[in-house]
Amino acid sequence: MEPLASKIRPKNLKEFIGQEHLVGEGKPLSIAIKQKHLFSFIFWGPPGSGKTTLAKIYANSLNAKIYQLSAVSAGKADIKKILNEDSRGISIVLFLDEIHRFNKSQQDFLLPYVEKGDITLIGATTENPSFEVIPALLSRCRVFVLNELSEDNIKSIIERTGIKMDKNAEDWLVDMANGDARQAITILEHTVQLYKKITVDNLKNTLQSKFLRYDKAGEEHYNTISAFIKSMRASQPDAALYYLARMIDGGEDPKFIARRMVVFASEDVGLVQPTALVVANDVFRAVEIIGLPECGINLAHGVVYLCKCKKDRSAYEAYMEAMADVKKFGNLPIPLNLRNPETALMKKLNYGKGYEKYSKESFLPDKLRSKKYLKNKTEK
């Protein structure tokens, strides 16, 4: 029986929901499809944000033959098999999910085929590709960043299933999905199979059912890392250590866990204890050098340390607010006194005029002059 997610999968960009910065009119993927431009790229984004769907839409729109592999289980032999198949002059697109799971040897093997154009590569990853994709391969691929889907996006996708539910159930499902469309659709599908009627209680019971057990490539992978991060955020070392042990026992890549800890150190501990970033980076380095099973001890050390740190998200929240203004207002004019007067004409136009090193006046663009992104805790 065809899964619900497959049944409602968009066939073209008009049906696709979200990622307007990539698929909207005049945006990169929209232009590439319109111009029939075939090139290699990597999708980097959170789970359930549309990476697989966009890869299929792109390949099909260009009349290319798409092969889908998971780097978790695929190897060189799978790539050789694709190359040996008779494509009858049709362009070959290899969609390689979890591309960061391919080791250096496997990526080196793939590189010449991408260079020669024998294969157009579309990689997908939830991890920063610069960490795990070799520079030579990365330099031949454009990287497209996908954003977590908004609540409105998730609601639209839920409506597309045609499954009826009341507002409470919909709101609970949207909140639980946390921007992951695949998560929402999977739980919705299993709830229908188990209980027929969609209610909050039935959705909760499904979430705890046998359908969702730990799977490195599935939903429980993301549920567990989420519980791990939230336990550290709440300063609960016992819970954080439990989820750490659960991931290690389940075969999770320890570097994936360590990277999340490095991000956490800046996002959640932040200014209140800047040395947390130093400790997290050292833990990551230890994981690289030591490897399993001993590096589990390094991770545990770091986890307990981060749990015990005080928490301050002010720098993270300030950056997010500033980024929102950048996206909203675009490149606002930089005040003249902050511009670099490199030429006589620039000086004549008052570039740099009135600049004071330690001025108390805001250096923000005029439109944002009254903004204050970094707030004291008392101001929140």
N, C-alpha and C positions, 0 to 999 in steps of 0.2 A: 504493500500500500504506500502510495506516494506521500511523504511527509507534508504537513500543512505549509511549512516554510517554503517548500519547493513549489507547491501549487500556486501560491500567491506571489512568487518571485517576479519582480518587474521584468518586462521584456525589452524596454527601451528607456531612455532618459526621461521621457515625459511621464512615465509611470513611477519613476524613482523618487523616493521621499528622503529629503535631507541632503547634506553636503553641497549646498547651493554654490559655495565658493569654488567647486570643481565642475559641477554639471549645469550651472545656470547659463543663460544666454551670454556668449562671449567669454566663458570661462574655459580653462585648459582642456578638460575632457570633451566638453561640448564642441570646441573648435577642432580637436583632433579627430573626432568622429565625423564631423561635417566635411573636413578636408581629406578624409580617408588616410590619415597620417599614422603609419604603423611604427611604433618605437617601444623600447623596453622601459619599464618603470616599476616602482615599488610603492605599494599602498602601506602607509604606516598609520595605524589607528586602533582604537579600542575594540573589543569584541562586539559583534552585532551591529557594526556601523555601516556595513554595506560593501566591504572589500570584495567578497566573492561575487556578489551581484553585479557590481560595476565592471569587474574583469570580464564576466560573461557578456554583458551588454556591449562592451568595447569590442571584444573579439567577434561577436556575431554581427555587429554593425559594419565591420570591415571585411565580412565574409571570410574570416580566417577560421582554421580548424583549431579548437581549443582543447588542450589536454590538461587535466587537473590532477596534481599530485600534492601530497602532504609531506613536507620535509621531515616530519616525525618518523615516517615509515619508509619513505622512498629512498632510492640510492642511484648509483651510476647506471646500473642495469636498466632501471626504469626509463632513464633518459635515452639510453642507447636504443631501447625498444621503440620509443617515439620517433627517433631519427630514422630508424629502419623501415617504418611504416610508409606505405605509398600514399602521399598526400595529393598526388596528381596536380602539382603546380599550385596548390592552395597554401597560403602562408600558414605557418605553424606557430601557435601561441601556447607557451607553457605557463600555466598558472600554478605557481609554487607557493602553497600556503605554509605559514610558519617558516619562512625562508631562513630565519635566524637559526633554525635547528640544523641546517646543513653545515657540516664541518668544513674546515678550510680546504681539505682535499677534494671534497665533493664540489665546492664552489669553484676551485681551480679547474676541475674537469668540465664544468658547465661554461666557463668563461669564453673559450675560443668559439663555441657555437653561437654565443650571443654576439661576439665580435664580428663574426662572418655573416651574421644575419640568418643563419640556418634556423635559429629559434628566436622568436620575440618573447622575452621574459616579462611576466608580470608577477612580481613577488608580493606577498602579503605578510605583515608582521604586526604584532602588538608591541614589539620592542623597538627602541631606537635603532634603525638599521646600521648606523655608524658604529655601534658596539660590536656587531657580529658578522656583518657582510663585509667581505674583503674589499679593500679600497679599489682594486682594479675592476671588480664587478660593479661596485657602487658608482664608480665614475661613469659607467656606461648606461646607467639607469637614472631617470628622473625620479625624485621622491615626492609623492603626493601625500600630504597629511590629512587624514580624516578626523573629524571631530565627533565627540560623543553625541548621539542623537538627542534632540530636545524632547521635552515632555509632549509637546504638540506633535512632533514627528512620530513618537511612539503611539500616541492616540490615533493618528491617521493610519498607521500600520495595523493596529488592532481592529479598527473599523473595516479595513480591507478584508479581514478574515470572514466577515459576515456573521460572526458569532455574537449573539445578543447577551448583554449583561447590564446590571444597574450601575449607576455612577460610582457607588462605593467600591464595587468590585473593579471597575475600570481604574479608578484612582489608586487602589492598592496595587494593581498589576503594573501600572505605569511607574509608581514609586519603587516597587521591587525590581523592575527591569533595569533601573539605573542607567538608562541610555542604551541598553542592549536589546535590539529588536528581536534577535534570535532567542534570547532568554524569554522574552514575553510570549512569543509565538509558541515555543516549546511547552511552557507551562500551561498555556491556554489549551493547546491541543490535548495534552495528557489529562487535564481536568475534565474536558468534554468526554474523553474515553472512559474515565473512572466514574464520574458523577453526573454527566449529562448537563446539569444545571451549573451555571457559573455564579458562585457566591464567594465572598471573602474567605469564609471558612473552608470551602472546597479548594480554593486556590492555595491556601496555607497547607492543607493536608497533602495536596499534590506535591508541593515543594519539598515535603519531608518524606515523600514516597520513594520506592525503589527505583523510580525512573531517573533520579538525579543523585548518583553516587560519584565519588571522586574519579575524575578522568582528566588527565593532563591536557587533553585537547578539547574538553567539553566545558559545560556550564559550571560544574562543581569546582573546576580549577579556579575560576574567577570568583566564585562564592567564597572559597577558602582564603584566597589572597585578600579579599575584601574584609573578611572577618579578622585576619591577621593584622591588617593596617588599623582597623577600627579598635582592636584590642590595645595596640600600642598607643593610639591616640587617647584612649580612655585611661592610660597608665595602669593597665591590668597585665602584669608580666606572666601570671599563670596561664591566662587565656592565650596570650601571644605565643608563649612557648608551646602550648598544646597545638595551635594551628601550624606553628613552625614544624613540629615533629610530624604532624599529619602530612604536610607537604613533602618533607624529606622522605618519609616512609612510602609515599605514593609515587616517588620517582621524579619529583619536580627538580628542574635545573636550579642548583643552589645560586648560580649567578643571577637568575631571574629574581630570586628572593632578595639577594644582596643589593641589586639595583633599586628595588622598591624601598629598601631601607635608606639608601643614599638620598632618594627623592624625599622620603619622609623627614629626614633630618633637617632639610631646608624648609619644607612645606609646613610641618607641624611643630617642630622644636624652634627653629628659626633663631631670631635675635636673642631670645632669652638665654640660650646656651649655644653659641656659635661653634664650640668645639665638637658638638654632636656630628656635624658634617665631616670633621676630621676623623672621628672614630668610625663613622659609617663607611667612609672611603677606605680606611685601613682594613675594615672587615671585608669589604669587597676585594681588596688586593689579596688578603689572606685566603679567601675562597678560591681565587684564581690560582694561587701558588700551591695550596694544600690539597684541594679537591676532597671529594667524599671518600670515606665517611667522616674523617677527622674535622673537616671544615664545618660540620654541624656544630661543633663546640664554639668555633669562632662566631658563627651566626647567633648562637644562644647568648654569648657574651654581649654582642651588639644589641640584640633584642632587649635584654634586661636593662642595659644602659639607656636605650632610647625610651623605654617604658618609664624609667625613673626620672628622666629629664622633665623639667617644667615645659609647658607647651605655649607657643606664641605663633599664631598664624598671620600676624600683622604684615610682614614683608610679602608673604604669598598673596594675601588678599589685596594689598596695595598694587602688586604687579598685575593681578587679574583685572582690577578696576582700571588701571592705566591701559591695559591691552584692549579693554572694552571701548575706551575712548578713542584709541587708535583706529579700531575697526569702524567705529561710528562716524568719526570726523575726518578720517584719512590723514594726509600729510598737511597739517596746519602750518601756516607760515611761522618760521622760527624768528623770534624777535631780532631786530637789526643789531642790537648791541651784543648779541651772542654769535653773530656771523663772523667768519674769518675774512678780514680785509686783505686778500692776497694781491689784488691789483689796484692801480690808481683809480680805476673806474669804481671799484667796490668801495674804496675809501670815500669817493665823491658821493656815493649813494648812502653814506653813513653806516656802512658795515663796521661793526665793532665800536661805534661811537657811544661813549657813556658807559662802557663796560667797567664794572668794579668787581674785583675778585671775590670779595666777601660781602657782597650786597645782600641785604635782607629782603629786597623786592623779589617777587617770584620770577623765575626764569622760564616758566611755562608759556606756551603760545597765548596770545591775548584772549582767545575764546575760553581757555581753561585757567585763566589767571587766578581764579578764586578756588580752584580745586586743591584738595589735600588728600592724597592717596594714603600715605602712611599715617595711621591714626594711633593715638595713645589708647590704652585699654579703657580709660575713663570716658573716651569720646564715642565709644561704640554704643 
